[in-house]
């Protein structure tokens, strides 16, 4: 068959190009072939004939399908396993923040939080983890409970909530981001201690605080799934005093539904039959409820809250006025296992202390960005005793100590501190304490810790009583003393405030006893003002002392 004009032109052009390459080359054809083979060898490419020559079958290639060519294995990046209800979940992309990836580090001491925005990423990349047809929760967690490096999922949840609030126009402070919240920084510090948290700012829970709490609750669920642990439903419980507060919390939790976390709100505004039917058809991870309605549903066995691992209580004052504090105690008894609790105490009166003692068990961490006296001295009971003589002061102070020891459980040793002056009464006090069987520690700068369970070795199991001089108050760590006694009232009201705001930082059982005589009348008015600010009852004897 004759060749066409195109084929002939193609062949002619090929010969012309070959001739031009030979004329422009400064080396011979043999040297050029050696150079070309060396380049192929350095680049890792081989000619087809090099792989086909003298190739024999091998155990890895018994049928010689690869013609003797080596199979290079590329290093594969390890992927974290997705733990959850459905193990066939797959990840489409990496989870990042919005257009600017936010990294947060929390300083220690007086250092401020540092929030930096990394502009290296472009576009918006989200984690689309599909599980049972739902968008799952990203598993990009590199830091667990390290307060200096919050988890990515915690930051991602805060970012989703912030975007939803700004879109709805419900953000209270649109100019400030949730990531630069001073309260959120302190919350992370307190949560990392592993203790229950008492929020004593004196206000109800704000939108900013709700966002941080629900993001932490979502992070707890993801962490348990990563560790292949079962996640009970519900896992997080938020108790509110009214239907309006429940709607406020529900609105903040709504953006987390896209991450696979469902929230159900229970309040008296809906019929109980409707709520029972709704709870039977779903298994929510978050539950927002009023105490009375929740207790009613628990009694009807419509919901099981025994597996709750994280609980938040808001509006203690409203719950007290509505008579719901006993319901809180019953709800706490219905929850078994390890429970982390956050209580927003906006009730300054000491009437709520017995109920809070049944909710906040063990050592606590106080959280307050307000440095006022009522906030720093929340849940510390101040008792004023009026005496007629110095001898009566000493006798009553010993009686107060005896009653405190009798009411305290032996498994929880009492930490007692006496603050005395430089007069002879301090020597008499130490002598009377030793006569009554107490071991006295008179070290001026003795600092005790939360694990210091110093007890006397006798049968009565009486605690070791610390006695310090008034001059060493500023250098003594008062945070772990639950009971502080002033047998001789301090000469300045500033010393009284200093002890009040620094004692019992890790306990809900703070008691501050002061003993006054007629010589202390000049400071009675200032002391009355502090008691009124803190919501404490002012005794009539103190008012009469002020009038005299």
C-alpha positions as CSV (number, residue, x, y, z in Angstrom):
1,X,0.0,0.0,0.0
2,X,1.4,3.4,-1.0
3,X,2.1,5.8,1.8
4,X,0.3,9.1,1.9
5,X,1.8,12.5,1.7
6,X,1.4,13.0,5.5
7,X,3.5,10.0,6.3
8,X,6.2,10.9,3.9
9,X,6.4,14.5,5.2
10,X,6.5,13.1,8.8
11,X,9.4,10.8,7.9
12,X,11.3,13.6,6.1
13,X,10.9,16.0,9.1
14,X,12.2,13.3,11.4
15,X,15.3,12.8,9.4
16,X,15.8,16.6,9.2
17,X,15.6,16.9,13.0
18,X,18.0,14.0,13.6
19,X,20.5,15.6,11.2
20,X,20.2,19.0,13.0
21,X,20.8,17.4,16.4
22,X,23.9,15.6,15.1
23,X,25.3,18.8,13.6
24,X,24.7,20.8,16.9
25,X,26.2,18.2,19.2
26,X,29.8,18.7,20.4
27,X,30.2,15.0,21.3
28,X,30.1,11.8,19.4
29,X,27.0,9.5,19.3
30,X,28.7,7.0,21.7
31,X,29.5,9.7,24.3
32,X,26.0,11.1,24.0
33,X,24.4,7.7,24.6
34,X,26.6,7.2,27.7
35,X,25.5,10.6,29.0
36,X,21.9,9.8,28.4
37,X,22.2,6.5,30.2
38,X,23.8,8.2,33.2
39,X,21.0,10.8,33.4
40,X,18.4,8.0,33.3
41,X,20.2,6.1,36.0
42,X,20.4,9.2,38.3
43,X,16.8,10.1,37.8
44,X,15.6,6.6,38.5
45,X,14.2,5.9,35.0
46,X,15.3,2.9,33.0
47,X,14.8,1.9,29.4
48,X,12.2,-0.7,28.6
49,X,14.9,-3.0,27.3
50,X,16.8,-2.8,30.5
51,X,13.9,-4.3,32.4
52,X,13.2,-7.0,29.9
53,X,16.7,-8.4,29.4
54,X,17.5,-11.6,31.3
55,X,14.5,-11.3,33.6
56,X,13.6,-14.5,35.5
57,X,10.6,-15.4,37.7
58,X,11.0,-14.8,41.4
59,X,9.0,-15.6,44.6
60,X,7.6,-12.1,44.6
61,X,6.7,-12.3,40.8
62,X,6.4,-16.0,40.0
63,X,4.8,-15.4,36.5
64,X,7.3,-12.6,35.6
65,X,4.4,-10.1,35.1
66,X,6.7,-7.2,36.0
67,X,9.4,-8.4,33.5
68,X,12.0,-8.1,36.3
69,X,11.3,-4.4,37.1
70,X,11.5,-3.5,40.8
71,X,8.4,-2.3,42.5
72,X,9.1,0.9,44.5
73,X,6.8,1.3,47.6
74,X,6.0,4.8,48.6
75,X,5.8,5.8,52.2
76,X,2.2,6.1,53.2
77,X,1.1,8.6,55.8
78,X,-0.5,7.0,58.8
79,X,-4.1,7.9,59.4
80,X,-5.8,8.0,62.8
81,X,-8.5,5.4,63.2
82,X,-12.0,6.7,63.5
83,X,-13.6,5.3,66.6
84,X,-17.3,5.6,66.8
85,X,-20.6,3.9,66.3
86,X,-19.9,3.0,62.7
87,X,-16.4,1.8,61.9
88,X,-16.9,2.2,58.2
89,X,-16.6,6.0,58.4
90,X,-14.3,7.7,56.0
91,X,-12.6,11.1,56.0
92,X,-12.8,13.3,52.9
93,X,-10.5,16.1,54.1
94,X,-8.6,17.5,57.0
95,X,-10.3,19.6,59.6
96,X,-9.0,23.1,59.9
97,X,-10.5,26.3,61.1
98,X,-12.0,28.9,58.8
99,X,-9.8,30.9,56.4
100,X,-7.4,31.7,59.2
101,X,-6.4,28.8,61.4
102,X,-6.5,29.8,65.0
103,X,-4.0,28.6,67.5
104,X,-4.4,29.3,71.2
105,X,-2.0,29.1,74.1
106,X,-2.8,29.9,77.7
107,X,-0.1,31.5,79.8
108,X,0.5,30.9,83.5
109,X,0.5,33.4,86.3
110,X,-0.3,37.0,85.2
111,X,0.4,36.3,81.5
112,X,-2.4,36.9,79.1
113,X,-3.7,34.5,76.6
114,X,-2.1,34.5,73.2
115,X,-4.2,34.0,70.1
116,X,-2.4,33.9,66.8
117,X,-3.9,33.7,63.4
118,X,-2.0,31.7,60.7
119,X,-2.8,33.1,57.3
120,X,-0.8,30.4,55.4
121,X,-4.0,28.4,54.6
122,X,-6.3,29.5,51.8
123,X,-9.9,28.8,51.4
124,X,-12.2,27.1,53.9
125,X,-11.5,23.5,54.6
126,X,-13.8,21.5,56.8
127,X,-13.8,17.9,58.0
128,X,-16.6,15.9,56.4
129,X,-16.6,12.7,58.3
130,X,-19.7,10.8,57.2
131,X,-21.1,8.4,59.7
132,X,-24.5,6.8,59.0
133,X,-25.4,9.6,56.7
134,X,-24.5,12.3,59.2
135,X,-21.6,14.7,59.3
136,X,-19.4,13.3,62.0
137,X,-16.9,14.8,64.4
138,X,-13.3,15.4,63.1
139,X,-10.7,13.4,64.8
140,X,-7.8,15.8,64.4
141,X,-6.7,15.9,68.0
142,X,-3.1,16.4,68.8
143,X,-3.4,17.7,72.3
144,X,-5.5,16.0,74.9
145,X,-6.0,17.9,78.2
146,X,-2.9,20.1,77.9
147,X,-4.1,23.5,79.0
148,X,-1.2,25.2,77.1
149,X,-2.5,23.7,73.8
150,X,-6.3,23.2,73.6
151,X,-7.5,20.6,71.2
152,X,-8.3,21.4,67.6
153,X,-11.9,20.0,68.0
154,X,-12.5,22.4,70.9
155,X,-11.4,25.3,68.8
156,X,-13.4,24.1,65.8
157,X,-16.5,23.8,67.9
158,X,-16.0,27.4,69.2
159,X,-15.5,28.6,65.7
160,X,-18.7,27.0,64.5
161,X,-20.7,28.4,67.4
162,X,-19.3,31.9,66.8
163,X,-20.1,31.8,63.1
164,X,-23.7,30.7,63.8
165,X,-24.2,33.4,66.4
166,X,-22.9,36.1,64.2
167,X,-25.0,34.9,61.3
168,X,-28.1,34.9,63.5
169,X,-27.2,38.3,65.0
170,X,-27.4,37.0,68.5
171,X,-23.9,37.6,69.6
172,X,-23.9,39.9,72.6
173,X,-20.4,41.3,71.8
174,X,-19.8,41.1,68.1
175,X,-16.5,42.9,68.3
176,X,-14.9,40.3,70.6
177,X,-14.2,36.7,69.6
178,X,-14.8,33.7,71.8
179,X,-11.1,32.8,71.4
180,X,-9.9,35.9,73.3
181,X,-12.3,35.4,76.2
182,X,-10.5,35.9,79.6
183,X,-13.2,33.7,81.2
184,X,-12.5,30.9,78.7
185,X,-8.8,31.0,79.5
186,X,-9.5,30.7,83.2
187,X,-12.1,27.9,82.6
188,X,-9.4,25.9,80.7
189,X,-7.1,26.2,83.6
190,X,-9.7,25.1,86.2
191,X,-10.9,22.2,84.1
192,X,-7.3,20.9,83.7
193,X,-7.1,20.5,87.5
194,X,-9.7,17.6,87.3
195,X,-11.8,19.2,90.0
196,X,-15.4,20.5,90.2
197,X,-15.7,24.2,89.4
198,X,-17.5,26.9,91.4
199,X,-18.1,30.0,89.2
200,X,-18.6,32.8,91.7
201,X,-18.7,35.9,89.6
202,X,-22.3,36.4,90.8
203,X,-24.1,36.5,87.5
204,X,-26.0,34.0,85.4
205,X,-24.4,32.1,82.6
206,X,-23.7,34.2,79.5
207,X,-23.6,33.2,75.9
208,X,-19.9,33.3,75.9
209,X,-19.6,31.0,78.9
210,X,-22.2,28.6,77.5
211,X,-20.2,28.3,74.2
212,X,-17.1,27.3,76.1
213,X,-18.9,24.8,78.3
214,X,-20.7,23.0,75.5
215,X,-17.5,23.0,73.3
216,X,-15.7,21.3,76.2
217,X,-18.5,18.8,76.6
218,X,-18.3,18.0,72.8
219,X,-14.6,17.6,73.2
220,X,-15.1,15.1,76.0
221,X,-17.4,13.0,73.8
222,X,-14.9,12.9,70.9
223,X,-12.0,12.0,73.3
224,X,-14.0,9.0,74.6
225,X,-14.7,7.9,71.1
226,X,-11.0,8.1,70.1
227,X,-10.2,5.9,73.1
228,X,-12.7,3.3,72.0
229,X,-14.8,4.0,75.1
230,X,-18.6,3.8,75.2
231,X,-20.4,7.2,75.2
232,X,-23.7,7.1,77.1
233,X,-26.6,9.2,76.1
234,X,-27.1,11.7,77.4
235,X,-23.4,12.5,78.2
236,X,-23.8,16.2,79.1
237,X,-26.5,17.7,81.3
238,X,-27.2,21.5,81.5
239,X,-29.7,22.4,84.3
240,X,-31.4,25.8,83.9
241,X,-34.1,27.5,86.0
242,X,-36.6,28.4,83.3
243,X,-37.8,27.8,79.7
244,X,-36.2,31.0,78.5
245,X,-32.8,29.9,79.7
246,X,-33.2,26.5,78.2
247,X,-33.9,28.1,74.8
248,X,-30.8,30.3,75.2
249,X,-28.6,27.2,75.8
250,X,-30.3,25.3,73.0
251,X,-29.5,28.1,70.5
252,X,-25.8,27.9,71.3
253,X,-25.8,24.1,71.0
254,X,-27.6,24.2,67.6
255,X,-24.4,24.6,65.4
256,X,-23.0,21.4,67.0
257,X,-25.7,19.3,65.2
258,X,-23.7,19.4,62.0
259,X,-20.9,17.7,64.0
260,X,-23.2,14.8,65.0
261,X,-24.0,16.1,68.5
262,X,-27.8,16.4,69.1
263,X,-29.3,18.5,71.9
264,X,-32.8,18.0,73.4
265,X,-34.4,20.7,75.5
266,X,-36.9,19.7,78.3
267,X,-39.0,22.3,80.2
268,X,-42.5,22.7,81.5
269,X,-43.6,24.6,78.4
270,X,-44.3,21.4,76.6
271,X,-46.5,18.4,77.5
272,X,-44.8,15.6,79.3
273,X,-46.3,13.0,76.9
274,X,-44.8,14.7,73.9
275,X,-41.4,14.8,75.7
276,X,-41.6,11.1,76.6
277,X,-42.3,10.2,73.0
278,X,-39.5,12.4,71.7
279,X,-36.9,10.9,74.1
280,X,-38.0,7.4,73.1
281,X,-37.3,8.1,69.4
282,X,-33.8,9.7,69.8
283,X,-30.7,9.4,71.9
284,X,-29.3,13.0,72.5
285,X,-25.8,13.6,73.5
286,X,-26.7,16.9,75.2
287,X,-29.7,17.4,77.5
288,X,-30.9,20.9,78.6
289,X,-33.6,20.7,81.2
290,X,-35.2,22.3,84.3
291,X,-34.7,20.3,87.5
292,X,-38.3,19.6,88.3
293,X,-39.3,18.3,84.8
294,X,-36.1,16.2,84.5
295,X,-36.7,14.6,87.9
296,X,-40.3,13.8,86.8
297,X,-39.1,12.1,83.6
298,X,-36.5,10.2,85.6
299,X,-39.1,8.9,88.0
300,X,-41.2,7.8,85.0
301,X,-38.1,6.0,83.6
302,X,-38.4,8.0,80.4
303,X,-34.7,8.8,80.4
304,X,-31.6,7.4,82.1
305,X,-29.1,10.0,83.3
306,X,-26.9,7.6,85.3
307,X,-24.2,7.8,82.6
308,X,-23.8,11.6,82.6
309,X,-20.1,12.6,82.9
310,X,-20.4,16.4,82.7
311,X,-23.0,18.6,84.3
312,X,-23.5,22.4,84.4
313,X,-25.9,24.2,86.8
314,X,-27.0,27.8,86.1
315,X,-29.1,30.2,88.1
316,X,-28.7,29.0,91.7
317,X,-30.7,32.0,93.0
318,X,-33.7,31.3,90.8
319,X,-33.6,27.6,91.6
320,X,-33.5,28.5,95.3
321,X,-36.5,30.9,95.0
322,X,-38.4,28.3,93.0
323,X,-37.7,25.6,95.6
324,X,-35.7,23.4,93.2
325,X,-32.5,23.0,95.3
326,X,-33.8,19.7,96.7
327,X,-34.4,18.5,93.2
328,X,-30.7,19.2,92.4
329,X,-29.7,16.9,95.2
330,X,-31.9,14.1,93.9
331,X,-30.6,14.5,90.4
332,X,-27.0,14.3,91.7
333,X,-27.8,11.1,93.5
334,X,-29.3,9.6,90.3
335,X,-25.9,10.0,88.5
336,X,-23.3,7.3,89.1
337,X,-19.7,7.2,88.2
338,X,-17.2,10.1,87.8
339,X,-19.0,13.4,87.3
340,X,-17.5,16.8,86.5
341,X,-19.7,19.7,87.6
342,X,-19.7,23.4,86.9
343,X,-22.0,25.5,89.1
344,X,-22.8,29.2,88.4
345,X,-23.5,30.6,91.8
346,X,-25.3,33.9,91.6
347,X,-26.8,33.6,95.1
348,X,-24.7,35.4,97.7
349,X,-26.7,34.1,100.7
350,X,-25.3,31.2,102.7
351,X,-28.6,29.3,102.5
352,X,-27.5,27.6,99.3
353,X,-24.3,26.2,100.8
354,X,-25.8,23.0,102.2
355,X,-27.2,22.1,98.8
356,X,-24.0,23.0,97.0
357,X,-22.1,20.7,99.4
358,X,-24.2,17.8,98.1
359,X,-23.5,18.7,94.4
360,X,-19.8,19.7,94.6
361,X,-18.1,16.7,96.2
362,X,-14.5,16.7,97.2
363,X,-12.0,19.4,96.3
364,X,-13.2,22.3,94.1
365,X,-11.6,25.0,92.0
366,X,-13.0,28.5,92.3
367,X,-13.4,30.5,89.0
368,X,-14.1,34.2,89.0
369,X,-12.7,37.1,86.9
370,X,-14.3,39.5,89.4
371,X,-12.0,40.6,92.2
372,X,-14.8,41.9,94.4
373,X,-15.2,40.7,98.0
374,X,-18.5,38.9,97.4
375,X,-17.2,37.0,94.4
376,X,-13.9,35.9,96.1
377,X,-15.7,34.9,99.4
378,X,-18.6,33.1,97.9
379,X,-20.0,30.2,100.0
380,X,-17.8,31.1,103.0
381,X,-19.9,31.5,106.1
382,X,-18.9,34.4,108.3
383,X,-19.8,34.2,112.0
384,X,-19.4,37.0,114.5
385,X,-19.2,36.3,118.2
386,X,-19.5,39.0,120.8
387,X,-17.6,38.4,124.1
388,X,-17.3,40.3,127.4
389,X,-13.8,39.4,128.3
390,X,-10.5,37.9,127.0
391,X,-11.1,34.6,128.9
392,X,-14.5,34.2,127.2
393,X,-12.9,34.7,123.8
394,X,-10.5,31.8,124.4
395,X,-13.2,29.5,125.8
396,X,-15.7,30.2,122.9
397,X,-13.0,29.7,120.3
398,X,-12.2,26.3,121.7
399,X,-15.9,25.4,121.7
400,X,-16.2,26.5,118.1
401,X,-13.3,24.2,117.2
402,X,-14.8,21.3,119.1
403,X,-18.2,21.7,117.2
404,X,-16.4,21.9,113.9
405,X,-14.5,18.7,114.6
406,X,-17.6,16.8,115.7
407,X,-19.5,17.7,112.5
408,X,-16.6,16.8,110.3
409,X,-16.2,13.3,108.9
410,X,-13.1,11.4,110.1
411,X,-12.2,10.5,106.5
412,X,-12.0,14.3,105.6
413,X,-9.7,15.9,108.2
414,X,-10.4,19.5,109.1
415,X,-7.8,22.1,108.3
416,X,-8.0,24.8,111.0
417,X,-6.0,28.0,111.3
418,X,-5.8,30.4,114.3
419,X,-4.7,33.9,113.6
420,X,-3.3,35.5,116.8
421,X,-1.5,38.7,117.8
422,X,1.7,39.4,119.7
423,X,0.1,39.6,123.2
424,X,0.1,37.1,126.0
425,X,-3.3,35.7,124.9
426,X,-1.6,33.7,122.1
427,X,0.5,31.8,124.6
428,X,-2.6,31.0,126.7
429,X,-4.5,29.9,123.5
430,X,-1.7,27.4,122.6
431,X,-1.7,26.0,126.1
432,X,-5.5,25.6,126.2
433,X,-5.5,23.8,122.8
434,X,-2.9,21.4,124.0
435,X,-4.9,20.7,127.2
436,X,-7.9,19.9,125.1
437,X,-6.0,17.3,123.1
438,X,-5.1,19.2,120.0
439,X,-1.7,19.2,118.3
440,X,-0.6,22.7,117.7
441,X,1.7,23.8,114.9
442,X,3.1,27.3,115.5
443,X,5.2,27.6,112.4
444,X,4.8,31.1,111.1
445,X,5.0,30.3,107.4
446,X,3.6,26.8,107.3
447,X,1.9,26.0,104.0
448,X,-0.3,23.0,103.7
449,X,-1.5,21.3,100.5
450,X,-4.7,19.7,99.5
451,X,-3.2,16.3,100.2
452,X,-1.9,17.2,103.6
453,X,-4.2,15.1,105.8
454,X,-2.4,15.7,109.1
455,X,-4.3,14.1,111.9
456,X,-3.4,13.4,115.5
457,X,-2.6,9.8,116.2
458,X,-5.0,9.5,119.1
459,X,-8.3,7.9,119.1
460,X,-10.3,11.1,118.7
461,X,-8.7,11.8,115.3
462,X,-8.4,15.5,116.0
463,X,-6.8,17.6,113.4
464,X,-3.5,19.5,113.7
465,X,-4.3,23.2,114.5
466,X,-2.1,25.8,112.8
467,X,-1.4,29.0,114.7
468,X,0.2,31.9,112.9
469,X,0.9,35.5,113.8
470,X,-1.0,38.3,112.3
471,X,2.2,39.7,110.8
472,X,2.7,36.6,108.6
473,X,-0.7,36.6,106.9
474,X,0.6,37.9,103.6
475,X,3.3,35.2,103.5
476,X,1.1,32.2,104.4
477,X,-0.8,30.2,101.9
478,X,-4.4,30.3,103.2
479,X,-6.0,28.5,100.3
480,X,-6.3,25.1,101.9
481,X,-7.6,26.2,105.3
482,X,-11.3,25.5,105.6
483,X,-11.9,27.0,109.1
484,X,-10.2,30.2,110.2
485,X,-10.6,31.5,113.7
486,X,-9.8,35.0,115.0
487,X,-9.8,34.8,118.8
488,X,-8.6,38.4,118.9
489,X,-10.1,40.5,116.1
490,X,-7.6,42.1,113.7
491,X,-6.8,45.8,114.3
492,X,-7.6,46.6,110.6
493,X,-10.5,45.6,108.4
494,X,-8.1,45.2,105.5
495,X,-6.5,42.2,107.3
496,X,-10.0,40.7,107.8
497,X,-10.7,41.1,104.0
498,X,-7.3,39.6,103.1
499,X,-8.0,36.4,105.2
500,X,-11.6,36.2,103.9
501,X,-10.7,36.4,100.2
502,X,-7.8,34.0,100.4
503,X,-9.1,31.1,102.6
504,X,-10.9,27.9,101.5
505,X,-10.0,28.2,97.8
506,X,-10.4,24.5,97.2
507,X,-13.4,23.8,99.5
508,X,-17.1,24.6,99.7
509,X,-17.0,24.2,103.5
510,X,-15.4,27.6,104.4
511,X,-16.1,29.0,107.9
512,X,-14.7,32.2,109.2
513,X,-15.2,32.9,113.0
514,X,-14.4,36.3,114.6
515,X,-14.6,37.2,118.3
516,X,-15.2,40.8,119.3
517,X,-15.4,42.7,122.5
518,X,-16.5,46.3,123.3
519,X,-13.0,47.5,122.4
520,X,-13.6,46.5,118.8
521,X,-16.6,48.9,118.4
522,X,-14.8,51.3,116.0
523,X,-14.6,48.6,113.3
524,X,-18.2,47.3,113.8
525,X,-19.6,49.5,111.0
526,X,-17.1,48.3,108.4
527,X,-17.7,44.7,109.4
528,X,-21.4,45.2,109.0
529,X,-20.9,46.5,105.5
530,X,-18.8,43.5,104.5
531,X,-21.5,41.1,105.8
532,X,-24.2,42.9,103.9
533,X,-22.2,42.8,100.7
534,X,-21.6,39.1,101.0
535,X,-25.3,38.4,101.7
536,X,-24.5,37.3,105.3
537,X,-26.9,37.9,108.2
538,X,-25.8,40.8,110.5
539,X,-26.3,39.7,114.1
540,X,-28.1,42.1,116.5
541,X,-25.2,42.1,118.9
542,X,-23.0,43.6,116.2
543,X,-25.6,46.3,115.5
544,X,-25.8,47.1,119.1
545,X,-22.0,47.3,119.4
546,X,-22.0,49.8,116.5
547,X,-24.6,52.0,118.2
548,X,-22.6,52.1,121.5
